[in-house]
Amino acid sequence: MGAEELAVLKYALAREREGVKFYRERSKEIHIPEVKELFLELAEMEMDHVSFISKMIEDQSRGDEITFANIEEKNIFYSRESLELRGISVDSLAGDLSALRIAYLIEKD
């Protein structure tokens, strides 16, 4: 792996760390318990990404081959029923949806 690839991994690692920080900070501001839980799970997922990329960088520094084997796929979006919005104020929903939109854009990026 060359310097360019290593730079890409380091960049990706920095973005994942930013994601962890974002999700943890925003989870403190969320009013809807299910959305709060989702943000905490997204932070955990980002930590998994941090560990994965860190291991890739470590492997590369030892001269080991980098593989994508054993990638565990997680589905953090539970049943629709658990995310139904019952008795939730529009004001609290608006702020939470804004944070969810940012989270979605981060993950899409």
Stockholm file with secondary structure:
# STOCKHOLM 1.0

chainA/1-109         MGAEELAVLKYALAREREGVKFYRERSKEIHIPEVKELFLELAEMEMDHVSFISKMIEDQSRGDEITFANIEEKNIFYSRESLELRGISVDSLAGDLSALRIAYLIEKD
#=GR chainA/1-109 SS CCHHHHHHHHHHHHHHHHHHHHHHHHHTTCCSHHHHHHHHHHHHHHHHHHHHHHHHHHHHHHTCCCCCTTCCCCCCCCCGGGGCCCSCCHHHHHHHHHHHHHHHHHHHC
#=GC SS_cons         CCHHHHHHHHHHHHHHHHHHHHHHHHHTTCCSHHHHHHHHHHHHHHHHHHHHHHHHHHHHHHTCCCCCTTCCCCCCCCCGGGGCCCSCCHHHHHHHHHHHHHHHHHHHC
//
